[in-house]
């Protein structure tokens, strides 16, 4: 047994007594599915939100797969933009980018500065705090936020709505970062114990144990920076998956893009040198998520050890997806292809039937109203999303919603933006799109249009928009237009339907 795995075994055993920040728990089965919560009891909610994870990486996370067996997987979950800050703003507020004003990662049409000025006083944190929940936020907040920001005060700024706050700014490398811990700056260096995902796991376990001791219901969001580039793995995982290669599906380095919009059509095929960068990038992405998988297992162990497993919902998702060679693009995001906008959403806990897959349309704006309903908080009519708490319980879909909206401003040329992409990675112009259970429809400000029938063409190779009838084209355009202008639960629910 290697020394790394010996440490992992000790860590796994000690979890039952004191909790553990990291460690490899992959060989263990997760706890048994929790039974129904007692009547009238408000559940705790643990929400783990990773950064830039595509659907194809779930298979490298055995504890996440165990969570799937214990609960429900939403196969048609869509984000409002395949870019960090607008997507995270939608999750926090339950609103589309056209209502948050956050379309990019930097001002004047995005970033923390815009969110702080326009939206920060009304989020899932403030709503659940007002409903009597103990709230915690750990990890990555919004692009542009810096831990040392004082914003006119005498201590580093902590946004409203959070009892426990431990958030980094540039945490992408995994080391040498600052955490704003409840208004105090904590420095972390480059030792193995400073690895950020493990530090967040440790703080998350502490939060869970403290809440268990007080008996307060809690909402905890933990947002690791991985697998976002540079996709730094934990020291124990740097040699995992030797020889692993990036998937080569039919869209990989797509040779014929004559039907695509100009920004993509004009790109030459990826060269052998460019293709050679994709396999190590994919391997590091899988490696970096091992510590997140350990985190999930650790949370479940701590919940069980503190007697809270049977009243805690665990929800896992990503802020956006990722492409890696598909359609002739290097690694990146920001497109309307399914690789970038259709991301994992997995939930398990009391009252959630085990082993189900739900294909109804759900979007990240729906997370806030769902968490609010689970917590018994009064609904906020200003949010654009709809609760899918009924789908978690196995109830029939409550509405005819079958469309998700995606809004993107581009190209992204911000000098210091960690998500700035070269054209070879995909850097499209401004577009608006809708995604149904059957297809993807995109309108660019250039006047170009795309439609992909995913039932027939799951890899989105053939743009069939020119072959649609005038009536079909008009229905797609009208639905997109209504959604892109809607405001509030009632109006957006009515608009999110394609006849």
Buried (B, 14 or more C-beta within 10 A) or exposed (E): EEEBBEBBBEBBEEBEEEBBBBBBBBEBEBBEBBEEBEEEEBBBBBBBBBBBBBBBBBEBBBBBBBBBEBBBBBBBBBBBBBBBBBBBBBBBBBBBBBBBBBBBBBBEBBBBBBBBEBBBEBBBBBBBBEBEBBBBBBBBBBBBBBBEBEEEEEEBBBBEBBBBBBBBBEBBEBBEBBBBBBBEEBEBEEEEEBBBBBBBBBBBBBBBBBBBEEEBBBBBBBBBBBBBBBBBBBBBBEEBBEEBEBEEEEBBBBEEBEBBBEBBEEBEEBEEEBBEBBBEBBBBBBBBBBBBBBBBBBBBBBBBBBEBBBBBBBBBBBBBBBBBBBBBBBBBBBBBBBBBBBBBBBBBBBBBEEEBEBEBBBBBBBBBBBBBBBBBBEEBEEBBBBBBBBBBEEEEBBBEBBBBBBBBBBBBEBEEBBBBBEBBBBBBBBBBBBBBBEBBBBBBEEEBBBBBBBEEBEBBBBBBBEEBEEEBBEBBBEBBBBBBEBBBBEBBBBBBBBE
